[in-house]
Amino acid sequence: MQNKRVTRGLFMLSVVICLALAGTTCTSTGGAGKLSIHGNSSTLTYRLQVHLIGKGTVTLEPPGRDFPVGTVVTLSAVPAPGYRFNYFSFHNKKVTTPSFSLKMMTDIIVVANFGKEQ
């Protein structure tokens, strides 16, 4: 079985190219998300990236980086000693609770903001 990777071009064109290559495994990252086609099955996944400002950690449940469409991911922030959790930000939204869930419907970059305790 050959492996093909399509990284540029229109997403739908990538799908057509992958489907035309019988007996191959294709991955398309053109456009939002990532479509993997293995034989007769396909999976569309979206990437969740977490960036930190200040000191602390963020855990994901379920753990991972690439999630199938519609997966609900819970993010939980834990500040390092001497720091406090301020907020999460993503897509021009702010979440001030240290734990929240989101549904993977697009690639998302979440920023967790921690500040020094006064």
Backbone torsions as a table, in degrees:
resi	resn	phi	psi	omega
1	MET	NA	132.2	178.2
2	GLN	-90.1	153.3	174.7
3	ASN	-111.0	133.4	176.8
4	LYS	-124.0	142.3	177.0
5	ARG	-126.3	124.5	178.4
6	VAL	-109.5	115.9	-175.0
7	THR	-114.7	-10.4	-179.7
8	ARG	-132.5	165.3	176.3
9	GLY	99.6	179.1	-178.7
10	LEU	-69.7	140.3	-177.7
11	PHE	-58.0	-47.3	-178.1
12	MET	-66.1	-37.2	176.9
13	LEU	-62.3	-39.7	177.6
14	SER	-60.8	-41.0	179.5
15	VAL	-63.8	-44.7	179.8
16	VAL	-61.5	-44.1	179.3
17	ILE	-61.3	-45.5	-179.9
18	CYS	-62.0	-42.8	-179.5
19	LEU	-66.5	-27.7	-178.8
20	ALA	-77.5	-16.4	-177.5
21	LEU	-95.7	79.1	-176.6
22	ALA	-58.6	139.9	177.2
23	GLY	76.6	17.4	179.6
24	THR	-118.7	165.3	171.5
25	THR	-110.2	124.6	-176.9
26	CYS	-120.1	146.7	172.9
27	THR	-130.7	126.4	178.6
28	SER	-114.1	128.0	175.4
29	THR	-119.6	17.1	176.8
30	GLY	-76.6	121.9	-177.9
31	GLY	89.6	-169.3	-179.3
32	ALA	-74.4	141.7	176.5
33	GLY	80.1	-179.0	-178.2
34	LYS	-137.8	126.3	179.1
35	LEU	-108.1	122.4	175.8
36	SER	-110.9	129.5	178.5
37	ILE	-119.7	121.0	180.0
38	HIS	-123.7	103.2	-178.5
39	GLY	62.6	-117.3	-176.7
40	ASN	-98.1	2.8	-178.2
41	SER	-118.4	154.3	179.4
42	SER	-140.7	153.3	178.8
43	THR	-138.3	127.3	174.3
44	LEU	-100.3	124.9	-179.5
45	THR	-123.7	155.5	174.6
46	TYR	-121.8	149.0	-177.0
47	ARG	-97.3	135.4	174.4
48	LEU	-112.1	119.0	176.5
49	GLN	-112.2	138.3	178.4
50	VAL	-120.9	125.0	176.8
51	HIS	-113.6	146.4	-178.2
52	LEU	-113.4	138.4	168.2
53	ILE	-117.3	124.3	-173.8
54	GLY	88.0	-163.3	-175.4
55	LYS	-114.9	128.3	179.7
56	GLY	167.3	-177.3	178.7
57	THR	-132.1	157.6	174.5
58	VAL	-129.6	126.4	176.1
59	THR	-103.9	150.0	178.6
60	LEU	-116.4	138.7	175.5
61	GLU	-132.6	113.0	0.7
62	PRO	-71.9	155.3	178.2
63	PRO	-69.3	156.0	176.7
64	GLY	146.5	-173.2	179.5
65	ARG	-131.6	-38.3	178.1
66	ASP	-111.6	127.4	-174.0
67	PHE	-126.5	141.2	174.5
68	PRO	-60.1	149.8	178.8
69	VAL	-51.1	134.4	176.3
70	GLY	88.2	-6.0	178.6
71	THR	-65.4	133.8	175.3
72	VAL	-92.5	122.8	-178.7
73	VAL	-115.8	131.4	176.5
74	THR	-102.4	126.3	177.4
75	LEU	-105.1	133.4	179.8
76	SER	-129.8	125.2	-178.2
77	ALA	-99.0	135.9	176.6
78	VAL	-129.3	113.3	-179.5
79	PRO	-71.8	150.4	174.3
80	ALA	-73.2	161.2	177.1
81	PRO	-55.0	133.7	-179.8
82	GLY	87.9	0.5	179.1
83	TYR	-123.7	161.2	175.7
84	ARG	-128.3	153.3	175.4
85	PHE	-80.7	132.2	177.9
86	ASN	-100.1	-58.5	-177.6
87	TYR	-172.3	162.2	166.6
88	PHE	-99.1	147.7	171.6
89	SER	-135.9	143.3	176.9
90	PHE	-168.3	145.5	177.6
91	HIS	45.9	45.2	179.3
92	ASN	61.0	26.7	176.8
93	LYS	-120.5	153.3	174.4
94	LYS	-122.6	135.8	175.1
95	VAL	-122.9	121.2	-174.4
96	THR	-97.3	-3.5	175.8
97	THR	-85.4	145.6	-176.4
98	PRO	-73.3	-5.1	177.7
99	SER	-141.9	133.2	175.8
100	PHE	-154.8	163.0	-179.5
101	SER	-117.3	147.5	174.6
102	LEU	-137.7	154.2	-179.8
103	LYS	-101.0	127.1	-176.3
104	MET	-75.9	101.4	178.6
105	MET	-123.1	0.3	177.5
106	THR	-165.3	169.0	171.1
107	ASP	-65.6	138.2	-175.9
108	ILE	-134.7	136.1	169.7
109	ILE	-112.2	120.4	179.2
110	VAL	-110.6	133.8	176.1
111	VAL	-109.2	125.2	174.6
112	ALA	-100.1	124.3	-175.6
113	ASN	-108.4	120.5	177.3
114	PHE	-117.3	141.8	177.9
115	GLY	-125.5	157.6	178.1
116	LYS	-67.1	140.8	175.8
117	GLU	-69.5	146.8	-179.3
118	GLN	-82.9	NA	NA
